[in-house]
Structure formats: structure tokens, C-alpha cells
Amino acid sequence: MSHHHSHEHDDHGSHSHDDSHDHSEELVPALQTLIYSQIDFPKLRTLNEEEPDSGLGVLQKPWSQRMNPEPSLVSDADEQLLIFVPFTGSIRLHSILLRTSEDQSAPKTLKLFINKDDLDFATVEDLTPTQDLMLSQSSEVVEYPVRRAHFNNTYSLTLFIENNYGDETTRLSYIAFKGEHTKLSREPVEVLYEKAANPKDHELMTKLVQGAASRHGT
């Protein structure tokens, strides 16, 4: 399997949203919850892709180009694909949007793993996924809701396409995510640490223990 990790993409023009096709009525509700700018594109990687950076190209495709057949992601040595998608912060994932096809190259079983940044085909088989999704054969964009309680603090998402509907290779042309972006905060950790390390708290606890011991005559 070919492992291509070079993801240079200086052409930011591909990020523009072309609203010249009277899609405004459907763009507004969809874009309110799309996780796009929070994807850390330079660190994204795809294993077993036929063309280098084709996984990156599909994930960089904006909503306005979701029905375009190209660029597309096609697997190489077999039907499996492994896509690592890091985010710039923590997100709450609500659903995944995919456009595949109606033929046998459409992916069938998608396994999702959160916050695993070192998976490959040798290790992913042995792990229990955060969630399994059974995908349909469709040339439309299909939204697959996830169990939100399991995706509340998602820093990265690994998509493992395990199989397809019978073809030697797998093909898909659009991948997107819906959810909420949450800011990173270490305040709760710092507060807990300060309380645990406060000498006055320790001194107070010692007096309480000593007082209880004296009342019991020990």
C-alpha cells in the first residue's frame, strides 16, 4: 500500500464558496454547522490512496462543490482506506457527510476512531472503534449521524473504510463533518491542581485528623 504523507496546498483559492448557482437557500443551514476551517489540513494524511494527496483534495472540497465528481479519492492496493483528520481544537461531532456512488466501488463499512493519531492498517484491525457506520450506495450527499455523547471532545478523527460493495477499489468524492467547535481550556485542570497542592489545605486536614483522634482518646 502506498503511504503518501506530503500535503502541500498553497492554493487557497479552492476554499472559495461559489454561490452563483442559487444554492443559497440550502447553503445557509448547512454551513452553520459544517466543520471546515477547523480541519488541520497540513497534518491530514490518507493511507492506500491511488493518487498522492487525493484524500486531502476531497476533504478540502467546499460545500458549494460537493456534487463535483472530481477530485475523488480512490484506493490503491485494495478496497481499504485509512484517513486521519486532525482538528485545530476540540470539536463536538454531530454527523459525517459522504458522497460515494451507486456502483460496487462505494464504501460499505466505515469505522470511526477519535483521538488516535498513530493508526495504520496493522493496528486498526485490533481496536474497537468509537462507532461503526454502514454506508449506502448513493450518488447524493448522505448525512450519517454519530452518537454525539462519544464524540464530545474530538481532537482528531480517523476514518477506516474496511470494505466496499464488491469492487477491487473504493471511490468517494466528498467528505465533510457537522458539529460544534469548542475552545481549548486548561482552567479546570489548573484549579484542581492548585487545590491539591495548597499547603494550607494540607495543614487544615492535619488539624482535623488530629482533632478527631484526640476526641476518640488516641
Order of alpha helices (4+ residues) and beta strands (2+ residues): beta-alpha-beta-beta-alpha-beta-beta-beta-alpha-beta-beta-beta-beta-beta-alpha-alpha
